[in-house]
Amino acid sequence: YNMAIAKCVYDMTNSTFMVSIVVVLSMLPTIIFMPIAGVIVERFPKKMVLVYSDFVRGILTILLGICFVFEFNFVLICIVSLSLGICEAFFRPAIMTLSPLIIKENLLVRASSITMIISNSVTIFGNFVGGIMLLMFNIPAIIIINGITFIISAISELFVSVKEDNLSKDKLDFNFRQIKADFVESKLFFYQQKSYVILLVTYCAIVFLLSIYAILRLPFFERNFGIETYGIAMGFLALGGIASSVLLSILDIEKNKYRVLLFSIVGMSVPMLLMEIPYAEVVVGVTFLYGFFNGIFHTILGTLLVIEIPIDLRARISSITTPLILLSSLFGQLIGGILGDVIKLETVIMASFIAVLLVGMNLRRVIKA
């Protein structure tokens, strides 16, 4: 679906900036509404929030595909992207709060790794087949298939079994004053937890830089190697993510997690400096290494940002930190889209990863603390 939408917009406009606009519109509602959605979600059964969020997204996406059978419309893409972003604003804090209720805290890194293995296995299949599907099927069919997967996801979530002890009748009865009080408590958490703030700022900065690469990836491959190679490369990227997840699910890195984190930043950045080499095999190999070390980076740092939060504050703190991370990604993709129209793509990509290396060194302050 992502490949289809990006290719559709890029083919219509021949502009990386317009591709980034669609991505921004899908993320903006999530960023705006999530802080409030997190407070609301905290008071309702998270399982049903997941079900309704996925069901609505499925219906919207299917309708978009049906409309595209008759005519491609950039404005319609933007409207549906905004709507999907609103659903995501409720989905994210719900699933981030629900997972730790099912999984023991000391098993979160390994559990996240196993989850990533399954997720990346499916992603590999999707990316390998994605390039071929774009040649064999039309874009509306791909969009409709994506909508169906949301419906399947909603049905599967009905079978989740979890006991949510923190729900009570009092929590369901809330008002603006209570929401304001919750935000004050959240502010106190950030003031007291300096190491957490360093982790969050570092993560946001690196996400910003990685998002510049993410928005330029498809145009880079389409200009230099073709959409089929892009699909293969994205498959290898996901394969790298699986390899890293397998490794993290086997090894116990609890005592050395920060050093492994630093190593993953170096590992995903240095190979990307070879992106200008005009050989598809080399670039696909570099993409695999990026996927491997990127998987380690996101798994460890993402888990740290969850387990450092007290369980009774997890939904509301996550509903603040997640929009900040998304905002970083949004600006990264927007800046990447602008730079991609005026500067050589390879130059922008390599400069971004040099900056990732420099920002990553900020984590040494957390290690010393």
Secondary structure, 3 states (H helix, E strand, C coil): CHHHHHHHHHHHHCCHHHHHHHHHHHHHHHHHHHHHHHHHHCCCCHHHHHHHHHHHHHHHHHHHHHHHHHCCCHHHHHHHHHHHHHHHHHHHHHHHHHHHHHCCHHHHHHHHHHHHHHHHHHHHHHHHHHHHHHHHCCHHHHHHHHHHHHHHHHHHHCCCCCCCCCCCHHHHCCCHHHHHHHHHHHHHHHHHCHHHHHHHHHHHHHHHHHHHHHHHHHHHHHHHCCHHHHHHHHHHHHHHHHHHHHHHHHCCCHHHHHHHHHHHHHHHHHHHHHCCCCCHHHHHHHHHHHHHHHHHHHHHHHHHHHHCCCHHHHHHHHHHHHHHHHHHHHHHHHHHHHHHHHCCHHHHHHHHHHHHHHHHHHHHHHHHC
